[in-house]
């Protein structure tokens, strides 16, 4: 099942572009001085990607909140986006209730549930997604593209990033067979080991996404960190030989020059403690193209790893149990 959802990622991107282009987002009554996105899990990760994509274009801060609470600075000059595929995410609903009291410009992204009900009852702008996807983590394309379109409809960004999504689709189609082949190789590299995932700071969302997919699809632990920050702390922790660790670097030819040098030095240091080091090089001419290429590769790798681990990639019984226990507490 999960492999079929991953197979549809390209189609999802195309459908998301159509949905976003047709969305109606009314102008804000006030100038936008900051953007706040409330969302968790498969719905929240889209905000992480967009934050990185707009870093060099958006003239105001873009913050993603993954909790019940909201920052004190949210105001009538804030664009506040609530992103929940189901529309029933507990933390997002509570955060949205608080956002309603701030006077912020509110927009909802969801397939249905309570959030869409609230939007219709209260007259908030919303973008409704198709509701036939059984796993929110397989809906990343819907989430991140709608956020880009909200920014575009409000004239906070231009057309460049959306056009880069379009070129990404062509690239993924062209490289599909090679992506699957590389994903199987990556899964074999990780099998029986603990993945340690590194990227530069401009692509932390890729590392985070892959870690989360390994967690949920393959049912195993992993960790990630970013360069240069980890050079100031985690690098010192590499002191013991550990054959169970598999280090993966997500790399781009466009990485900041000093960070590229740092990665090369890191490899030399870490190779003293584990021989299992892999470098993955992106394809594409922009951060958007490179990131979506890595997303597709990593998603397939996590599925293939679930097969090697003999795990059901769709199953999330422990999360269902957690939600059931929380429901007992008022």
URRAJO-V774844 format. One record per pair of residues at least 6 apart in sequence whose ideal C-beta (glycine too) atoms are under 6 Angstrom apart, sorted by sequence separation. I is the first residue (numbers start at 1). J is the second residue. D is the distance in Angstrom with one decimal. If there is no record, write none. Layout:
<<I J D> <I J D>>
This chain:
<<110 116 5.3> <133 139 5.2> <151 157 4.6> <284 290 4.4> <108 115 5.0> <119 126 3.8> <199 206 5.7> <306 313 4.0> <39 47 5.6> <54 62 5.7> <84 92 4.4> <199 207 4.1> <214 222 4.4> <282 290 3.7> <225 234 5.3> <284 293 5.5> <37 47 3.9> <82 92 5.7> <197 207 4.7> <267 277 5.9> <283 293 5.0> <303 313 5.4> <51 62 4.7> <108 119 4.6> <211 222 4.7> <282 293 5.3> <282 294 5.7> <51 64 5.9> <129 142 4.8> <148 161 5.5> <197 210 5.7> <211 224 4.5> <82 96 4.5> <148 162 5.6> <197 211 5.6> <249 263 5.9> <48 64 5.8> <108 124 6.0> <47 64 3.8> <207 224 4.1> <106 124 4.8> <107 125 4.6> <108 126 4.0> <109 127 5.1> <111 129 4.3> <80 99 4.7> <112 131 5.2> <127 146 4.8> <195 214 5.8> <111 131 3.9> <93 114 5.9> <44 66 5.0> <204 226 4.7> <68 91 5.0> <87 110 3.9> <247 270 5.8> <67 91 6.0> <80 104 4.1> <70 95 5.5> <87 112 5.0> <88 113 4.1> <201 226 4.7> <34 60 5.1> <40 66 4.8> <68 94 4.5> <78 104 4.1> <79 105 4.9> <80 106 5.3> <81 107 5.1> <82 108 5.0> <83 109 4.5> <84 110 5.3> <85 111 5.5> <87 113 2.3> <88 114 5.5> <33 60 5.6> <34 61 4.7> <35 62 4.7> <36 63 5.3> <37 64 4.8> <38 65 5.2> <68 95 5.9> <76 103 3.7> <86 113 5.1> <87 114 5.6> <195 222 4.0> <196 223 6.0> <197 224 4.0> <199 226 5.9> <200 227 5.2> <70 98 4.9> <74 102 4.7> <87 115 3.9> <251 279 5.6> <70 99 5.9> <87 116 5.3> <245 274 4.7> <74 104 5.5> <246 276 4.4> <247 277 4.6> <248 278 5.1> <249 279 4.8> <250 280 5.4> <251 281 5.3> <252 282 4.7> <84 115 5.6> <231 262 5.9> <227 259 5.4> <238 270 5.4> <241 273 5.2> <242 274 5.6> <82 115 6.0> <228 262 5.8> <227 262 5.2> <238 273 5.2> <109 146 4.8> <36 74 5.6> <252 290 5.2> <43 83 4.5> <43 84 5.1> <36 78 5.6> <43 85 5.0> <107 150 5.4> <33 77 4.0> <34 78 5.3> <35 79 4.6> <36 80 4.9> <37 81 4.7> <38 82 4.9> <39 83 3.6> <206 250 5.3> <250 294 5.7> <30 76 4.8> <31 77 5.9> <30 77 5.2> <32 79 4.9> <203 250 6.0> <40 89 5.9> <196 245 5.4> <194 244 5.7> <40 91 5.5> <85 136 4.0> <193 244 5.3> <194 245 5.5> <195 246 5.4> <196 247 4.7> <197 248 5.1> <198 249 5.2> <199 250 4.2> <39 92 5.9> <193 246 3.9> <195 248 5.9> <38 92 5.2> <85 139 5.1> <200 255 5.1> <190 246 5.1> <38 95 4.2> <189 246 5.9> <200 259 4.6> <83 143 5.6> <28 105 4.1> <137 216 5.9> <218 302 5.3> <206 291 5.4> <213 298 6.0> <217 302 4.0> <209 295 5.9> <213 299 5.8> <217 303 5.6> <218 305 4.0> <206 294 4.5> <210 298 3.9> <214 302 5.2> <218 306 4.5> <189 278 5.4> <213 302 3.7> <217 306 4.8> <218 309 5.4> <219 311 4.3> <43 136 5.8> <42 136 3.6> <46 140 5.7> <50 144 5.4> <42 137 3.6> <49 144 4.7> <217 313 4.2> <42 139 6.0> <46 143 3.0> <50 147 4.5> <46 144 3.8> <26 125 5.8> <58 157 5.9> <25 125 5.1> <43 143 5.5> <57 157 5.4> <23 127 4.7> <53 161 5.4> <171 284 5.8> <183 297 5.3> <187 301 4.9> <182 297 5.9> <186 301 4.2> <190 305 5.7> <179 296 5.6> <183 300 3.5> <187 304 3.7> <191 308 4.6> <171 289 5.8> <179 297 5.0> <183 301 4.1> <187 305 4.2> <168 288 5.9> <180 300 5.7> <184 304 5.2> <168 289 4.6> <183 304 5.8> <164 286 4.6> <165 288 6.0> <164 288 3.8> <168 292 4.4> <172 296 5.6> <16 141 5.1> <20 145 5.3> <25 150 5.7> <164 289 5.9> <16 142 4.9> <20 146 5.4> <23 149 5.8> <161 288 5.9> <13 141 4.5> <25 153 3.9> <12 141 4.2> <16 145 3.9> <20 149 3.2> <5 138 3.9> <52 205 5.4> <13 169 5.3> <49 205 4.5> <48 205 4.0> <10 169 5.8> <10 172 5.2> <45 209 5.6> <53 288 5.7> <9 296 5.7> <6 299 4.8> <6 300 5.7> <6 303 6.0> <3 303 5.1> <2 303 5.2> <2 313 3.8> <2 314 5.5> <1 314 5.1>>
